[in-house]
C-alpha cells in the first residue's frame, strides 16, 4: 500500500498500471487457494479473524507505544514535515504515515503490540535520515543559519537517540549473565509480575510479555505435561499445541480459531462437544480457556481437574474424565 500511494504521487499512470497487475495477481492467487482448499482459505484466514474492536485496548497500546518510542516518533515526524515543506515526500515517509494509521487494527481481539512493529521500523529509518542530514548539514532551508543549526540540531537529535535507548530497557533478571547485570542496574520485575523480567513497557491489554528465561522448574513441568499426554490411553486435547507436537501426536483443535469462528457464527461445536461427552480424550489441558463457551461448559460438565501444573507464570489445568474419579 505505501509504495502504491508513493508511486501515485510520482507517476499516476505507472502506479495505476502496476496496481492493476498486482491486484489481478493477488485475486488469482486468492481464488486458486480458496478453490483448492474448498473455501477454507477464506474461512480460516479472513472470516475467522473478523474480531470485535475494543477502543480501550487500542488506546492503551497507543499510549504505551508513544511513551516508549516518542524520541523516534518526534524525529520521524519532523523529518516528514521537512520533506512536505522543502522537498517532497519519500517512500519512507509515506510508509511511516500509513503504517502508523494502520495501528488502529491493534484494537481488535487477538491483536496486540506487534501491530506497531512496522511503524517502529519506518520511524527508525526516518530518524536515521534526520540525524544523517543534520550531521551532513543537508537541510534545504534558506532561512536556517547553517553552522549554528548544524550544531544545535545534531546535538539535539543525538541526545534524543540516547534518551530513546533509556526508555526501552528490557532485561531478564535471572540467569548467570543477566542476573548480575539486573542487580548492578538495580532493576527488578514490577510487583506481582509473573516473569523474572524487567520491562520498561509495563503492561496493558494486548501487550505480549516475552523475553524471560524459563526456570529449571518450568522445563521440568513442561516435560511432565508432555509425559502425561504420551502415557494417556486415548488422544489428548490441549489448548497450547506445543505439548502435542512434543508428544509426537496429532494436534487436535485450535482454541482461538474455533472461538473466533464460533463468535462469527461460522462454526458448530456439536461434534467436538459430543467427543467430550463421550470421553474421547484421556486428557484435556487448559490455560487461558479460549475455547468457545459451549465447549468449555462441556468440559466442565464431563471432566474434572486432576492437577494444576505451573509453567512460565501460568497455571495449566489438567482435566480427566469424570469416570476416572
Buried (B, 14 or more C-beta within 10 A) or exposed (E): EBBBBBBBEEEEEEBEEBBEEEEEEEEEEBEEEBEEEEEEBBBBEEBBBEBEEBEEBBEBBBEBBEEBBBBBBBBBBBBBEBBEEEEEBBBBBBBBBBBBEBBBEBBBBBBBBEBBEBBBEBBBBBBBBBBEBBEEEEBEEEEEEEEEBBEEBBEEBEEBBEEBEEBBEBBBBBBEEBBEEBEEEEBBBEEEBEBBBBBEBEEBEBBEBEEBBBBEEBEEBBEBBBEBBEEBEEBBBBBBBEBBEBBEBEBBBBBBBBBBBBBBEBBEBEEBBEBBEEBBBBBBBBBEBBBBEBBBEBBEEBBBEBEEBEBBBEEBBBBBBEEEE
